[in-house]
């Protein structure tokens, strides 16, 4: 398995704090999000790498294992148990090389694991092995992940009921510990890694925790102002349009965006962009009124 530098992926040093990891992840996830990079395979690949790096480094226990074992961090528990068994075997049999000071194994670190997991040196026929990890893809709609929900998945012929927090992103990977392939000789199960493929089945454009929508104003409301109703993710709200609103004007509705992952009750913002629809099929009277207005404005600005 090739070593993956999760710190490098997030542009961080190994000494980075949890807050720095969180900020780097959010910045890069927003930059490479598939919704902002449609049909860009490189951006999609980068987005998955960023999620994988965050899944490891944002969890202190996973990060500790990664810092100690590198590319083999997923097998940390098996390595620790193997080391324990090796120590017990040494104390009973004088197994392997021993130092002159304390009877501990003094060989190369990788040689130690090779001897325990199928390479040179002695090994017990009862050596256990950790089960393989399982990769799965779960297809959901954007409306499905707007709220925390439960899903029943069938893994290895067994149904497991899982709770998925609201706010999951497209391409995000979540690890379900112990639900991979079973171990051998009593070894621990592998883990289940779920990659989420989320279809946007709404009229909103998602950017992280924020949503974007476009609302069309008629000419008269744009010029004179007035009240309108706009759609949000959880229903309609009334907005007051200011007089002389220009096309392209953006209005922010705080807290009307998408659910924030693993933070119950927190939401991003909704950004509404106004466009203006010009009237068609004008009557002669309307054309005359507009012509009069045009001439009046030209006279005033002369």
Residue, then its C-alpha position, 0 to 999 in steps of 0.5 A: x500500500x502506497x503511503x499517503x501524506x494526509x498532512x501534505x494533502x491539506x497543506x499542513x505541517x505535522x504539528x498542526x492543531x485540530x483547529x488548523x486541520x478543520x480550517x484547511x479542510x473546509x477551505x479545500x473542500x469548498x474549492x474542490x467541491x464537485x458542485x463548483x467543478x462539474x465534470x472535473x475528474x481531477x477536482x473530484x479526485x482531489x475532493x475525495x483525497x481531502x475528505x479522506x485526509x480529514x477523516x483521519x486527521x480530525x479524529x485524535x485516535x486515528x491521527x495518533x495511529x497514522x503518526x505512528x504507523x504511517x500507511x499501515x495505520x489501519x492495522x495499528x490494533x493488529x500491530x499492537x496485539x502482535x507486539x504484545x504476543x511477541x513480548x509474551x513469546x520472548x518471555x516464555x521461550x527467548x524467541x527472536x533476538x534479545x538485547x543484552x539489557x532487558x530481553x526485548x526484541x532488538x531487530x528492525x521494526x519492519x522485520x518484527x511485523x514480517x516475522x509475525x505476519x507471514x515472512x521470515x522467522x518463526x510464526x505461530x500457526x495461530x497468528x491472527x489477522x485483521x479482516x479486510x476493509x470494505x469499500x461501499x458507495x451510498x447514493x442519496x438525494x440532497x433532501x435525504x441529507x438535509x436532516x439526520x436520518x437512519x439507513x439500514x445497510x446489508x454488509x456481509x449478509x447482515x443488516x446494520x442500522x446506521x445513523x447518518x448526521x445531516x450535512x454530509x457532502x457529496x464524495x465524503x467518506x465515513x468509516x464504520x469501525x468493525x463492520x468490514x470483513x471478519x478477522x482470521x483466527x480471532x483477529x478483529x474485523x476490518x472497517x467499512x468505508x462508505x463514500x456518499x454520492x449525493x444527487x442534487x434534486x433541488x433548485x438550490x446550488x449547494x456550496x458547503x453549508x451555504x445555498x444559492x438560488x435565483x429569483x426573478x423579479x418583474x420590472x415594476x417590482x424591481x423599479x418600485x419595490x414590494x414584497x415577494x415570497x421566495x423558496x428556502x429549503x424548509x418553506x417560503x419566506x417573505x422578502x421586501x424588495x427595495x425600490x430600484x433593485x438592480x439585476x444581479x443584486x444578492x440578498x443573504x438570508x442568515x441561517x436559511x442554508x444547509x445543515x452543518x455536519x455534526x452540529x445539530x441546529x446549525x445552518x449555513x446561509x441562503x444567498x438569493x440573486x435577483x434577475x429582472x424579467x422585462x415585459x413583453x407583448x406591450x400594448x400601444x398605451x404602455x409603449x406610449x407611457x414608456x416613450x413619455x417616461x424615456x423622453x422625460x428622463x432624457x430631458x432631465x439628464x440633458 
